[in-house]
């Protein structure tokens, strides 16, 4: 399968959703169950793995994401991180802001303080929106104090620049001399463009 989005539908999927073989290239895999028995005929290349479950390491190349482990050690293999359910539960319940791409992924896709996989997105469009939010939130978290223009939003003047005061997985706070206090804006439909020293938050 190439350049597709595959989404599981439940905590424990039926055998129809548990692949015995397959080569996935450039795919977004969400909430899939790869089972407890290693399947050497399954391989990933340039894929994004979003809270799938597996009892074994998955052969992967140039892929990234977070897999829920079952019965083996956590770790990082070829860009894919393996987290235990306990680790994810501890992470989503604490108040510390995410720092790594994987932490932003878990925060934005679980959207709460519980490990409830039934709340994962059910459509390709929603998966793409959240992946874009992961990228935007991660990049903004490293731009605190920088100036940014906002394009496409009626709440901001496109000719003005605003200071990035604070950013989280969900929103960004921007400040201008005309504001009595920082204004909070959801990142859900924004993407960040960077051209040299100019930062642009663009509604898309």
PyMOL commands that set and color helices and strands:
alter all, ss='L'
color gray80, all
select helices_A, chain A and resi 15-17+85-93+101-110+117-119+124-141
alter helices_A, ss='H'
color red, helices_A
select strands_A, chain A and resi 5-7+22-25+28-30+42-45+48-54+59-61+64-69+75-77+80-83+147-151+162-167+171-175+183-186+190-195+198-203
alter strands_A, ss='S'
color yellow, strands_A
deselect
rebuild
show_as cartoon
